[in-house]
Amino acid sequence: MLPLWVAVAFCFGLAARQLGLPPLVGFLVAGFVLNGLGHRETEGLDAIAHLGVLLLLFSVGLKVRLRNVLRPEVWGTTMVHLALVAGLLLPVLLGLVGIGSSAGLLLAIGLGFSSTVVAAKALDEKRELRAFHGRVAIGVLVIQDLVAVALLTIGGHGTMAWWALALLALPLLRPAFDWLLARTGHDELLLLFGMLLALAAGGLVFEHAGLSPELGALLMGALLANHPRAHELATALWGLKEAFLVAFFLQIGMSGLPDLPTVLAALALVALLPVKAVLFFFLLIAFRLRARTSFLAAVALASYSEFALIVAKVAVDDGLLDAHWLLVLALAVAVSFALAAPLNRAAHLLYQRYESRLCRFETRRRHEDDEPLSVGSAEIVIVGMGRVGTGAYEFLRARGLRVVGLDSDPGKVERHLHQSRRVVYADAEDPGLWHRLNLDGVRAVMLAVPDLEAKVAAVASLRQRGYPGMVCATNVWAEEAEQVLDAGATVTFNYFDQAGVGFAERVLESLEPVAPKVKT
């Protein structure tokens, strides 16, 4: 059975890619096809899908900082949005559809939630989880998950264990987790450590406590977000996470084949997605976010959540809701997933097309995170202050040049500031950075980040905004150099090619003091 699922998923995923769509759209179609062939969900598929979701949310947590969740623009937007969506949908469900008040309220709130899996995956693929709009979107999803847990607990469908409050002490274990992560090495132990935290410490422990295992996996990742090796851990888990998530999308598609009334009801729910997105946009604008940030976050949240299916299942089990609503919601969720994928890919192009209209709604006062970023009187900007970036910084500063460094790791920024280097927090993977960065007087931008896509995107964004100066980037492979140069870089530098030269120079410098003197 599993080989057939893999084969069908691969074929439809490949077909979707050839059509310019993300593979997950093909995986959803593959699920419907398998259902049509008589294949149904199994416990094995459910288990694999669950593991994929937990690993995804743990990876998201590695890039989330909890202080971002507690910002007014996050929790305020979430709560007001849920109230507005529930207020709009409840009269329709009670009056036109005839659902009971209890089930109607739960369903109305459930339809206000957005898919954590789809939004996180879309932002991760575009490398925008640490961008400001990505942090806002993930923060909204975290608050929604907390509300979901509260609803199920209040409804008696998520009995919380007596010891669940002890989980509030998890931050006290952060030093122990940091110590373990620092000693796992760079091989399979690192992968196992990530799985242990995501599946056991996060998923299993939270589930036994009567809480959401998905929320537990995300919070466990967030505990390690500031660790220097958090990015390496996320990279180690990437392939496993992607493979397991295929089962999740197959599972949605295999939930059932709809008839015409079910399709029409699902499409009616899908037609409400623009309303959800518009509400998110204007609420974020009200919290003084830029139109660009608000638009990109709203697009990421324009989907229905798996939680709507959980709510419907609870209502069906209690006899409050007819069983066919499960299929309606499953189809609506699946269609919203399929629409969200290409929509997120085109989000930046859509914003560019409608930028002049959207900017009219901006408030005069700007959110502090959306203010333009200044590099002062710097002549050289170095993006990525790791070993290569730090070495370049010291070399240029020693020759009297005015240099500023940019890095996306707050801990690394603090260490550089303590060592009297001028380094500013900024994420090269955030496309909005290059719109906010004031580069007046900057002669060269040096890209010392390891990720190829981040470098290509940064070069393209710099040229798109009209930056005329020199753009330099490091590379490891020849094909990487070609892509960076094609994007508009002036020159690339392969530091492996120069490693031997630097090594020999260091040896010669060490030999000089003990070199034998020549008699004259």
C-alpha positions, -999 to 999 in steps of 0.1 A, spaced: 0 0 0 27 25 10 47 20 -23 15 28 -43 8 60 -22 44 71 -27 42 64 -65 9 83 -70 21 112 -48 53 115 -68 35 114 -102 10 141 -93 36 162 -74 58 161 -104 29 171 -127 20 200 -104 56 212 -105 56 210 -143 25 232 -143 43 258 -122 24 248 -90 39 237 -57 40 199 -53 16 200 -23 -13 208 -48 -4 176 -66 -3 157 -33 -39 168 -25 -51 157 -60 -33 124 -55 -53 119 -23 -86 124 -41 -75 100 -69 -65 73 -43 -99 78 -27 -116 73 -60 -97 41 -65 -111 28 -32 -81 36 -9 -90 50 25 -70 65 54 -53 41 76 -37 44 111 -3 41 95 -10 71 72 -24 91 101 7 84 122 31 95 95 10 126 88 10 135 125 48 131 127 52 154 97 31 181 112 50 179 145 83 181 128 71 211 107 59 230 138 91 222 157 111 236 128 89 267 128 95 271 165 132 271 159 127 303 140 102 319 164 109 341 194 81 341 220 84 378 226 71 383 191 39 364 199 31 387 228 31 419 207 -2 438 205 -4 436 167 -3 398 171 -27 389 199 -49 419 193 -53 411 156 -60 374 164 -87 380 189 -105 407 170 -104 387 138 -118 356 155 -146 377 170 -155 393 136 -154 361 116 -176 343 142 -200 373 142 -203 371 104 -207 334 101 -229 325 131 -261 341 118 -256 323 85 -250 289 101 -280 294 125 -304 309 101 -298 297 66 -281 263 73 -301 255 105 -272 243 126 -277 243 164 -264 272 184 -236 252 202 -223 236 171 -228 268 151 -206 288 175 -178 262 175 -179 259 137 -180 297 132 -149 301 155 -132 271 138 -136 286 104 -119 318 116 -87 298 121 -60 296 95 -39 266 87 -6 265 106 8 238 83 1 256 50 12 291 63 43 277 79 52 257 49 46 286 25 67 310 46 94 284 51 97 277 13 101 314 6 124 317 36 102 344 52 96 329 86 120 355 102 107 384 80 85 408 99 53 397 81 63 360 87 68 366 124 34 383 126 17 355 107 32 328 129 24 347 160 -12 349 150 -12 311 144 3 305 178 -24 325 195 -51 307 175 -37 274 186 -39 285 222 -75 296 217 -82 262 201 -68 243 231 -89 265 254 -121 258 234 -116 220 234 -108 221 271 -138 242 280 -160 220 259 -149 189 278 -131 174 248 -96 180 259 -93 170 296 -63 187 310 -41 165 334 -35 178 369 2 181 362 -2 201 330 6 234 348 41 220 354 47 226 317 49 263 325 83 255 340 97 243 306 117 275 301 138 265 332 150 235 312 164 256 284 200 255 297 198 217 297 185 216 262 212 241 251 238 219 267 226 188 250 223 205 216 259 218 219 272 182 224 252 162 198 277 168 170 268 172 134 257 137 123 227 115 131 227 123 168 216 159 159 187 145 138 176 122 167 178 150 192 155 171 171 131 142 167 132 135 205 122 171 213 96 174 186 79 141 190 84 131 226 91 163 247 67 183 226 41 160 210 38 131 234 42 150 267 17 177 257 -8 151 244 -7 132 277 -12 165 295 -44 171 276 -29 199 254 -23 202 217 8 182 207 12 205 177 14 235 201 39 215 222 62 208 193 61 245 183 69 257 218 98 232 222 113 245 190 109 281 203 129 273 234 159 266 212 153 295 188 182 316 202 207 288 202 236 293 177 229 258 162 191 263 158 195 268 120 217 237 117 191 216 136 163 229 113 183 220 83 190 185 96 153 179 100 142 194 67 142 163 45 125 141 70 98 167 77 91 172 40 88 134 34 64 129 63 42 160 53 33 143 20 12 119 41 -6 149 56 -17 162 23 -26 127 10 -47 123 42 -67 154 34 -74 143 -1 -83 108 9 -110 120 34 -138 114 9 -153 120 -26 -179 147 -25 -213 149 -43 -226 181 -60 -244 196 -29 -212 190 -9 -191 206 -36 -214 237 -37 -214 240 1 -176 238 2 -172 263 -26 -195 287 -7 -171 284 23 -141 289 0 -157 321 -14 -154 335 22 -116 333 22 -111 367 7 -132 382 35 -109 365 60 -78 379 42 -93 415 39 -101 415 77 -66 405 85 -52 432 62 -72 461 77 -67 449 113 -29 448 108 -31 482 91 -49 495 122 -19 484 143 3 507 122 19 480 101 28 489 65 6 479 36 32 455 24 36 437 57 -1 436 62 -8 422 27 18 395 29 7 384 63 -29 383 53 -21 362 22 -2 337 44 -33 334 66 -58 331 38 -68 294 44 -89 273 65 -74 253 94 -73 216 102 -89 227 135 -123 232 116 -122 195 110 -115 187 146 -144 209 157 -167 193 132 -157 158 144 -165 167 180 -199 181 169 -207 150 149 -197 127 178 -220 146 201 -249 145 176 -249 182 171 -239 181 135 -248 159 105 -219 137 94 -219 151 58 -204 184 72 -172 166 78 -169 160 41 -179 196 33 -152 210 56 -126 185 44 -132 196 8 -132 233 18 -100 229 37 -84 209 8 -94 236 -17 -81 264 5 -48 245 7 -46 242 -31 -54 279 -36 -31 290 -8 0 275 -24 1 294 -57 -14 325 -40 16 326 -16 41 321 -44 26 351 -62 21 373 -31 50 397 -38 40 401 -75 4 408 -64 16 434 -40 38 451 -66 8 453 -89 -16 468 -64 10 487 -42 -3 522 -50 -39 513 -40 -29 494 -9 -6 521 4 -35 545 6 -47 527 37 -15 530 57 -16 551 89 8 581 93 24 565 123 45 535 116 52 504 137 88 505 150 97 472 132 85 487 99 105 519 101 133 524 75 167 508 86 197 532 85 233 521 82 245 556 90 277 568 72 289 533 64 307 527 31 305 489 32 276 468 44 284 431 52 254 409 54 260 378 76 285 382 105 297 346 108 334 338 105 337 350 69 318 382 75 336 389 108 370 384 91 360 408 62 347 433 88 380 434 107 401 436 75 382 465 61 380 484 94 417 480 99 422 499 66 401 528 77 369 520 59 335 526 76 318 492 79 285 480 93 274 444 97 239 429 94 229 396 110 196 378 117 208 362 150 201 385 179 225 367 201 253 371 175 245 408 172 248 413 209 282 395 209 295 417 181 283 448 199 302 437 231 333 434 209 329 470 197 317 460 162 289 480 146 263 453 138 226 457 133 198 431 134 184 424 100 175 393 80 189 389 45 161 364 38 135 391 44 126 406 10 112 437 29 147 444 42 159 458 9 129 481 7 136 495 42 174 498 40 188 532 34 219 527 12 228 563 5 266 566 5 271 528 5 297 518 -20 295 480 -17 272 453 -2 290 421 7 268 390 11 284 365 34 253 344 42 256 307 35 222 302 18 223 305 -20 186 314 -24 190 342 2 220 356 -18 202 354 -51 171 371 -37 191 398 -20 210 406 -52 178 407 -72 161 429 -47 190 453 -46 191 457 -83 153 459 -85 153 489 -61 180 506 -83 211 502 -61 240 511 -85 269 501 -62 290 469 -61 273 437 -48 297 409 -39 288 374 -27 306 343 -14 300 310 -31 311 274 -28 303 258 -61 307 271 -96 270 268 -104 262 290 -74 285 317 -87 266 317 -121 232 321 -104 244 350 -82 260 367 -112 229 362 -133 209 379 -105 230 410 -109 261 406 -86 293 424 -95 317 397 -84 317 364 -64 343 349 -41 349 312 -35 366 311 -1 375 274 -5 396 283 -35 414 309 -14 417 287 18 450 273 7 465 307 0 454 320 34 467 288 51 501 293 34 503 330 43 496 321 80 524 295 80 549 319 64 540 345 90 546 320 118 579 309 102 594 344 98 604 349 135 624 317 135 639 319 100 677 314 100 697 345 96 720 348 66 756 357 74 771 384 53 
